[in-house]
Amino acid sequence: MDKKKTKKVVKEAYGKIAQGQEGCGCGTCGPDTKEFAKSVGYSEEELKAVPDEANLALSCGNPTALASLKEGEVVLDLGSGAGFDCFLAATKVGLNGKIIGVDMTPEMVEKARDNAKKNGVENVEFRLGEIENLPMEDNSVDVVISNCVINLSADKPMVFQEVYRVLKPGGRIAISDIAILKELPKKIQESIEAYVGCVGGAMLIDEYKKIVEASGLKDVKVTVKGTSACIDPNTKDPIGRAILDGLGKNESLGRYVVSIYVEGHK
């Protein structure tokens, strides 16, 4: 798919997820959203601080923990969805801090704003926009977080150029994402379901690191956290039928796909 079509497909898919019409693109990432969140790094205490409606089980890690957020910081969440990480971050930066979530899906932004209003969270703001063209001023945020979103972008170098632009000098990134250990089978590379499911658009780890460094960010560190989040814990196979069909006999997605943490600073 070209960039324009890729963006359209992703936007439509996640619009349906926001409206409860579908689960994540690779299938249902766990019938219990709280248990799923725990499995990718969130504590019981953290989950109590987040509205249940904001947890759509779309994570592959816990970037708020990686970021070591401090009181009074301004935090930007790329692809903020229903606001899950934004609401958690809001408890860490306090009322003197501010959280800004950016998402290109109108349905997600509407859901996040509704969640904020219902739960009386005042230090969060949700903006409709694209992570390749952020609706943010230069040098305006202390920390950029993101959770299982950048792999969905059709222009990942542009994402990190934008991240560099909006970070204050000394600002840092704390990103959870999906990457690959080796090239995916062609059938998976060409699968729309695999792309929407955070698999088909994932990059090789070394390539990912080079793109981040090329943006100007320093001391870039990419750490493999574990196997892909959307893996059936019993069979160790991906839940999505199209992804499963793209693998060879006796292969599991874990041989190809991993969740990573990405750190760096301006």
C-alpha positions in Angstrom: 0.0 0.0 0.0 1.1 3.6 -0.6 1.3 6.0 2.3 -2.1 7.6 1.7 -3.9 4.2 1.5 -2.1 2.9 4.5 -3.2 5.9 6.6 -6.8 5.5 5.4 -6.9 1.8 6.3 -5.4 2.4 9.8 -7.7 5.3 10.5 -10.8 3.3 9.5 -9.8 0.3 11.5 -9.0 2.1 14.7 -12.2 4.2 14.3 -14.1 0.9 14.5 -12.1 -0.1 17.6 -13.0 3.1 19.3 -16.7 2.5 18.6 -16.5 -1.1 19.9 -17.1 -2.6 16.5 -13.8 -4.5 16.4 -10.9 -5.6 18.6 -7.3 -4.8 17.7 -6.2 -5.8 14.2 -4.5 -9.0 15.2 -7.6 -10.4 16.9 -8.7 -9.9 20.5 -5.6 -9.1 22.6 -7.0 -10.7 25.7 -10.7 -11.0 26.8 -9.9 -9.2 30.1 -8.4 -5.8 29.4 -7.0 -5.4 32.9 -5.3 -8.8 32.8 -3.9 -7.9 29.4 -2.5 -4.6 30.7 -0.9 -6.4 33.6 0.7 -8.8 31.1 2.5 -6.0 29.3 3.8 -4.2 32.4 1.1 -2.2 34.2 0.6 -2.7 37.9 -2.7 -3.1 39.7 -2.2 0.2 41.4 -1.7 2.0 38.0 -4.8 0.4 36.5 -6.9 1.7 39.4 -5.9 5.2 38.4 -7.1 4.8 34.8 -10.8 4.8 33.7 -11.7 1.3 32.5 -13.2 2.8 29.3 -9.8 4.1 28.3 -8.2 0.6 28.4 -8.8 -0.9 24.9 -6.0 -3.6 25.3 -3.9 -2.0 22.5 -0.6 -1.7 24.5 2.7 -3.5 24.1 4.4 -2.1 27.1 4.2 0.6 29.8 6.0 3.8 28.5 4.8 5.9 31.5 7.0 3.7 33.8 9.9 3.9 31.4 9.7 7.7 31.2 10.1 8.2 35.0 7.7 11.1 34.8 8.1 14.0 37.2 5.8 16.5 38.8 5.1 19.5 36.6 6.3 18.0 33.3 4.6 18.4 29.9 4.0 15.1 28.2 3.0 14.3 24.7 1.4 10.9 23.8 1.6 9.9 20.2 -1.4 7.9 19.1 -3.2 8.4 22.4 -6.3 6.4 21.5 -8.9 6.5 24.3 -6.4 8.1 26.6 -5.1 5.1 28.6 -1.5 6.3 29.0 -2.5 9.9 29.2 -4.7 9.4 32.2 -1.9 7.4 33.9 0.7 10.0 33.1 -1.7 12.7 34.5 -1.5 11.1 37.9 2.3 11.2 37.8 2.9 14.8 36.7 0.3 16.3 39.0 -1.9 19.4 38.5 1.1 21.5 37.7 1.9 19.2 34.8 0.1 18.7 31.5 -0.6 15.8 29.2 -1.4 16.2 25.5 -2.6 13.3 23.5 -2.6 13.4 19.7 -4.5 10.9 17.6 -5.6 10.9 13.9 -8.8 9.1 14.6 -11.8 11.3 15.3 -13.6 8.5 17.1 -10.6 7.9 19.5 -10.3 11.6 20.3 -14.0 11.9 21.0 -13.8 8.9 23.3 -10.8 10.2 25.1 -12.3 13.6 25.7 -15.5 11.9 26.9 -13.4 9.8 29.3 -11.6 12.9 30.6 -14.9 14.7 31.2 -16.7 11.8 32.9 -13.7 11.2 35.3 -13.0 14.9 36.0 -9.4 14.8 34.7 -8.4 18.4 34.1 -4.7 18.2 33.2 -5.1 16.3 30.0 -5.9 17.6 26.5 -6.7 15.6 23.3 -5.9 16.9 19.9 -6.9 15.5 16.5 -3.8 15.3 14.4 -1.2 13.1 12.7 2.0 12.0 14.4 3.9 12.8 11.1 2.6 16.4 11.4 2.1 17.2 15.0 -0.3 20.0 16.0 2.4 21.2 18.5 4.8 24.1 18.8 8.6 23.7 18.6 10.4 23.0 21.9 7.2 22.6 23.8 7.2 19.3 25.6 9.5 17.6 28.2 8.7 14.0 27.3 7.2 12.1 24.3 5.6 8.7 25.0 3.9 6.3 22.6 2.5 2.8 22.9 2.4 0.4 20.0 1.6 3.1 17.5 4.7 4.2 15.5 4.8 0.8 13.8 1.5 1.8 12.2 2.9 5.0 10.5 3.7 4.9 6.8 6.4 7.5 7.4 8.4 6.6 10.5 11.4 8.9 9.8 9.0 11.9 9.7 7.5 10.8 13.0 10.8 11.1 14.8 11.7 14.3 13.0 8.5 15.7 14.5 9.3 14.3 17.9 12.7 16.0 17.8 11.1 19.3 16.8 8.5 19.5 19.6 10.9 18.3 22.4 12.5 20.9 24.6 16.3 20.9 24.7 17.1 18.1 27.2 13.7 16.5 26.6 13.4 12.7 26.3 11.4 9.9 24.7 10.0 6.8 26.3 8.4 4.7 23.6 6.9 1.2 23.6 6.6 -0.4 20.2 6.7 -3.5 18.0 9.8 -4.4 15.9 11.0 -7.5 14.0 14.0 -9.7 14.5 14.1 -10.8 10.8 12.1 -10.1 7.7 8.5 -11.2 7.8 7.1 -13.8 5.4 5.9 -12.1 2.2 2.3 -13.1 2.8 2.3 -11.2 6.2 4.1 -8.2 4.7 1.3 -7.9 2.2 -1.5 -8.5 4.7 -3.7 -5.5 5.5 -4.8 -7.2 8.7 -1.2 -7.8 9.7 -0.4 -4.1 9.2 -3.4 -2.9 11.2 -2.5 -5.5 13.8 0.9 -3.8 14.5 2.9 -6.5 12.7 3.1 -5.8 9.0 4.5 -2.3 9.4 7.1 -3.2 12.0 10.8 -2.5 11.3 14.0 -4.4 12.0 15.4 -3.4 15.4 18.6 -2.0 13.9 16.7 0.0 11.3 14.4 1.4 14.0 17.4 2.6 16.0 19.0 4.3 12.9 15.8 6.2 12.1 15.6 7.5 15.7 19.3 8.5 15.6 18.9 10.2 12.2 16.3 12.5 13.7 19.0 14.1 15.9 18.1 12.4 19.2 21.1 11.3 21.3 22.0 8.3 23.4 19.3 6.2 21.7 18.7 2.9 23.4 16.5 0.1 22.0 15.7 -2.7 24.5 13.9 -5.9 23.6 11.1 -6.3 26.2 9.7 -9.6 25.1 7.6 -11.3 22.5 4.8 -9.5 20.6 1.9 -8.5 22.9 -0.8 -10.0 20.7 0.3 -13.6 21.1 -2.0 -16.3 22.4 -0.4 -17.3 25.8 -1.4 -21.0 25.3 -0.4 -21.7 21.7 2.3 -19.0 21.4 0.8 -18.2 18.1 -0.7 -14.9 16.9 -4.5 -14.7 17.2 -5.2 -13.1 13.9 -6.1 -15.6 11.3 -4.4 -13.8 8.4 -1.2 -13.5 10.3 -1.3 -17.1 11.4 -1.9 -18.2 7.8 1.2 -16.3 6.7 3.6 -18.3 8.9 5.3 -21.5 7.9 4.6 -24.9 9.4 5.6 -25.1 13.1 6.4 -21.3 13.2 5.3 -18.8 15.8 5.1 -15.1 15.5 7.5 -14.9 18.4 10.4 -15.9 16.1 9.8 -12.7 14.1 8.2 -10.0 16.3 9.1 -8.5 19.6 8.0 -5.6 21.8 10.7 -3.0 22.4 11.4 0.1 24.5 13.0 3.1 22.9 14.8 5.8 24.9 16.8 8.9 23.9 17.0 12.6 24.5 17.3 15.9 22.6 
